[in-house]
Amino acid sequence: MRRGSYIAIRLLLSIPTVLLLATTVFVVTHILPGDPVRMMVGDVATEAQVQAIRHSLGLDRPLYIQYFDYLYNLLHLDFGTSINSRLPVLREIGAALPVTIELTIVGLMSGVAAGLPLGILAALKKGKAVDHILRAFSIGCYSIPIYVTGILLQLSLSWYFRILPVAGRMTSTIDVQKITGLYVVDSLLTLNFAAMFDALAHLILPGITLAIYLLPMLSRMSRASMIDALTEDYIVTARAKGLTESSVVYRHAFRNVLLPTITVIGLNFAGLLGGSVLTETVFSIPGLGTLMLRAINSRDFPMIQGIVVVYTLIVVAVNTVIDIAYSFLDPRVKY
């Protein structure tokens, strides 16, 4: 199979994946306990008023009709109207999505920057004290829930030492012109360096929280990949030619470490987005995670469905891109 056919098949396979997950979201949201209309109007509304609102929202129609309308609207990028705010779901998601993307990028970059070198160092020191310490550190990071990590960072670096902001996205006295919704990018585009440094300061703690979630998996995978790579015949040949150890490790073995690392990043990207729900809640960041939690608490079906579908599209798109990129990075991949 040629690469073009492989890419086309990967793109086509993403369609049933999105459809299946969208259907699952619809079913789960409609079997959740609680009446969203009653939660919206409170106990003071009469039954006639509740039924009128339910009819206006289309929640009194048969479930299968709601489902097909839901799919039809998704195809037209119409996620409906929020039950709580009465605003278009897509508008609210569009305002919150850049916040989550910015946080996820910072967490991903921090996790890779820390996990990859630690894994390689552990591989080069295999069986020594450094290796055991790093493995214990990875297990410890993996064992701590992400919200506990965030609270501990807040208590230590924000409350006790007062080094970094405890929560929020930017200091209230600093303003930035919104262009992309990414505060760091917008402040750079407008040359507002005070806003840039303030936005970065607010991103450090939540970014570290997400990075600690990703670090154990990346370090363990890079360690195992480096150990395997160093036993390959081409590494033995490179050493026999008299190449320095640093050249053998970083010019030859390191390239093969990157391939499984990219796969791990793709597989754990959904975990990073899921971790952003708790991270945004702990640090009071108005992203998709905070929006999702508020929608779940109020049984806002259109908002829940819209957010999960957006999450699904992002995860499927990232994994598809990584699969396609893998075919270019590794010539051994067969199509």
C-alpha positions in Angstrom: 0.0 0.0 0.0 1.3 3.4 -0.9 1.7 6.2 1.6 -1.1 8.2 0.0 -3.5 5.3 0.4 -2.4 4.8 4.0 -3.1 8.5 4.8 -6.5 8.3 3.2 -7.4 5.2 5.2 -6.3 6.8 8.4 -8.4 9.9 7.7 -11.5 7.7 6.8 -11.1 5.6 10.0 -11.3 8.8 12.1 -14.9 9.3 10.9 -16.5 6.2 12.6 -14.4 6.9 15.7 -15.9 10.4 16.0 -19.4 9.1 15.3 -19.1 6.3 17.9 -17.8 8.7 20.6 -20.4 11.3 19.7 -23.2 8.6 20.1 -21.7 7.5 23.4 -21.8 11.1 24.7 -25.4 11.5 23.6 -26.5 8.3 25.4 -24.5 9.0 28.6 -25.7 12.5 29.0 -29.4 11.5 28.6 -29.2 8.7 31.2 -27.6 10.9 33.8 -29.9 11.5 36.8 -31.5 14.9 37.2 -33.8 17.1 35.2 -31.8 19.9 33.5 -34.9 22.1 33.1 -35.9 21.7 36.7 -32.3 22.6 37.7 -32.4 25.6 35.5 -35.8 27.1 36.7 -35.6 25.9 40.3 -38.4 24.7 42.5 -40.6 27.8 42.3 -41.6 27.1 38.6 -44.9 25.5 38.0 -45.2 22.2 36.1 -46.7 24.0 33.1 -43.7 26.4 33.0 -41.3 23.4 33.2 -43.1 21.6 30.3 -43.1 24.8 28.2 -39.4 25.2 28.6 -38.8 21.5 28.0 -40.8 21.8 24.8 -38.9 24.9 23.6 -35.6 23.1 24.1 -36.9 20.0 22.3 -36.4 17.7 25.3 -39.9 16.4 25.2 -39.4 14.7 21.8 -38.6 11.0 21.4 -35.0 10.2 22.1 -34.3 8.9 18.6 -35.5 12.1 17.1 -33.3 14.1 19.4 -30.4 11.8 18.4 -30.8 12.3 14.7 -31.2 16.1 15.2 -28.1 16.0 17.2 -26.1 14.3 14.5 -27.6 16.6 11.8 -26.6 19.7 13.8 -23.1 18.3 14.4 -22.5 17.9 10.7 -23.5 21.6 10.3 -21.3 22.6 13.3 -24.4 23.6 15.2 -23.9 22.5 18.8 -27.1 24.0 20.0 -27.8 26.5 22.8 -26.6 26.2 26.3 -29.4 25.5 28.8 -27.8 27.6 31.4 -26.5 30.7 29.6 -28.9 30.6 26.6 -25.9 31.4 24.5 -24.7 29.3 21.5 -22.6 26.4 22.7 -20.0 26.9 20.0 -19.5 30.5 21.0 -18.8 29.6 24.6 -16.5 26.7 23.6 -14.7 29.1 21.2 -13.9 31.4 24.1 -12.7 28.6 26.4 -10.8 26.4 23.9 -7.7 28.7 23.5 -7.3 28.7 27.3 -7.1 24.9 27.4 -4.9 24.7 24.3 -2.4 27.1 25.8 -2.3 25.2 29.0 -2.0 21.8 27.3 0.8 23.0 25.1 2.8 24.3 28.1 2.2 21.1 30.0 3.2 19.0 26.9 6.4 20.9 26.2 7.4 20.9 29.9 6.7 17.1 30.2 8.8 16.4 27.1 11.6 18.7 28.2 11.8 16.9 31.5 10.8 13.3 30.8 13.0 12.7 27.8 16.3 13.7 29.3 15.5 11.9 32.6 14.7 8.7 30.7 17.9 8.9 28.7 19.9 9.6 31.8 18.4 6.6 33.6 19.2 4.4 30.6 22.8 5.5 30.5 23.1 4.9 34.2 21.2 1.6 34.1 21.5 -0.3 37.3 23.2 2.5 39.2 22.0 4.7 42.0 20.8 7.4 39.6 18.7 5.0 37.7 17.0 3.7 40.9 16.4 7.3 42.1 14.9 8.4 38.8 12.6 5.3 38.7 11.4 5.9 42.2 10.8 9.6 41.3 8.7 8.5 38.3 6.7 6.1 40.3 6.0 8.8 42.9 4.9 11.3 40.3 2.6 8.7 38.7 1.1 7.8 42.1 0.0 11.3 43.1 -3.4 12.4 41.7 -3.2 15.4 39.5 -5.3 17.6 41.7 -3.2 16.8 44.7 -0.1 17.8 42.7 -1.7 21.1 41.9 -2.7 21.9 45.5 0.8 21.0 46.8 2.4 23.3 44.2 -0.1 26.1 45.2 0.7 25.6 48.9 4.4 25.6 48.5 5.3 28.0 45.7 2.3 30.3 45.9 1.1 30.4 49.5 4.3 29.7 51.5 7.1 31.1 49.3 4.9 33.5 47.3 6.9 33.0 44.2 4.2 32.5 41.6 0.5 33.4 41.3 -1.8 31.0 43.1 -4.6 30.9 40.5 -6.2 32.6 37.5 -5.0 33.3 34.1 -3.7 36.9 34.4 -3.5 39.6 37.0 -6.7 41.7 36.9 -4.8 45.0 36.6 -3.1 43.9 33.4 -4.9 43.9 30.1 -4.1 42.2 26.8 -5.7 42.7 23.4 -7.3 39.4 22.4 -6.5 38.2 18.9 -6.1 34.4 19.1 -7.2 33.9 22.7 -3.8 32.6 23.6 -2.5 35.3 26.0 1.2 34.6 25.5 0.8 34.8 21.7 -1.5 37.8 21.8 0.9 39.7 24.1 3.8 38.9 21.8 1.8 40.1 18.7 1.0 43.3 20.5 4.5 43.7 22.0 2.9 43.8 25.5 5.8 42.2 27.4 4.3 42.9 30.8 1.3 40.9 29.9 3.4 38.1 28.4 5.5 37.7 31.5 2.4 37.8 33.7 0.6 35.2 31.5 3.7 33.0 31.6 3.9 33.3 35.4 0.3 32.2 35.7 1.0 29.2 33.4 4.0 27.8 35.3 2.2 26.0 38.1 -0.7 24.5 36.1 1.9 23.6 33.3 4.1 21.8 35.8 1.0 20.0 37.2 0.3 18.6 33.7 3.9 17.9 33.0 4.2 15.8 36.2 1.3 13.7 34.8 3.2 13.1 31.5 6.7 12.8 32.9 6.6 9.3 34.3 5.3 7.7 31.1 7.8 9.6 28.9 10.7 8.9 31.1 10.0 5.2 31.3 9.4 4.9 27.6 12.5 6.8 26.7 14.6 4.8 29.1 13.4 1.5 27.7 13.8 2.7 24.1 17.3 3.9 24.8 18.4 0.7 26.5 17.1 -1.3 23.4 18.7 1.1 21.0 22.1 0.8 22.7 22.1 -3.0 22.1 21.5 -2.7 18.4 24.1 -3.8 15.8 24.5 -0.4 14.3 25.4 1.0 17.7 28.1 -1.7 18.1 29.4 -0.8 14.7 29.5 2.9 15.5 31.5 2.2 18.6 33.8 -0.1 16.7 34.5 2.8 14.3 35.8 4.8 17.2 33.0 7.3 17.5 32.7 9.1 20.8 30.0 7.9 23.3 28.1 11.2 23.0 28.0 10.9 19.2 26.8 7.3 19.5 24.1 8.2 22.0 22.8 11.5 20.6 23.4 11.1 16.8 22.4 7.5 16.4 20.5 6.0 19.3 18.5 9.2 20.2 16.8 9.2 16.8 15.2 5.8 17.5 14.1 7.0 21.0 12.1 9.8 19.5 9.8 7.4 17.5 8.1 5.6 20.4 8.2 8.9 22.3 6.0 10.5 19.7 3.6 7.6 20.0 3.4 8.0 23.8 2.7 11.7 23.4 -0.2 10.9 21.0 -1.6 8.2 23.3 -1.5 10.4 26.3 -2.8 13.6 24.7 -6.3 12.6 25.7 -5.0 12.2 29.2 -3.6 15.7 29.1 -6.9 17.1 28.0 -8.7 15.1 30.8 -6.1 16.3 33.3 -6.8 19.9 32.3 -10.3 19.5 33.7 -8.9 19.0 37.2 -6.0 21.4 36.7 -8.2 24.2 35.5 -10.6 23.6 38.4 -7.7 23.7 41.0 -6.1 26.9 39.5 -9.4 28.6 38.6 -8.6 28.8 34.9 -11.6 29.5 32.6 -10.9 26.8 30.0 -12.9 23.8 28.6 -12.4 21.9 31.8 -14.0 24.5 34.0 -16.8 24.8 31.4 -17.3 21.1 31.4 -17.5 20.8 35.2 -20.1 23.6 35.4 -22.1 21.9 32.6 -22.1 18.5 34.3 -23.2 20.0 37.6 -26.1 21.7 36.0 -26.9 18.9 33.5 -26.4 21.2 30.6 -26.8 18.5 27.9 -25.9 20.6 24.8 -22.8 22.0 26.5 -21.6 18.6 27.7 -22.1 17.1 24.3 -20.4 20.0 22.5 -17.3 20.0 24.8 -16.8 16.2 24.6 -17.2 16.3 20.8 -14.6 19.0 20.6 -12.3 17.0 22.9 -12.9 14.0 20.6 -12.1 15.9 17.4 -8.9 17.2 18.9 -7.7 13.8 20.2 -8.6 12.0 16.9 -6.9 14.8 14.9 -3.7 14.6 17.0 -3.5 10.8 16.8 -4.1 10.8 13.1 -1.4 13.4 12.5 1.0 11.4 14.7 0.3 8.2 12.8 0.9 10.0 9.5 4.0 11.7 10.8 5.3 8.3 12.0 5.1 7.0 8.5 7.5 9.8 7.4 9.8 9.5 10.4 10.3 5.8 10.3 11.0 4.3 6.8 10.6 0.8 8.2 6.8 1.4 8.4 5.0 -0.7 5.8 1.8 0.4 4.1 
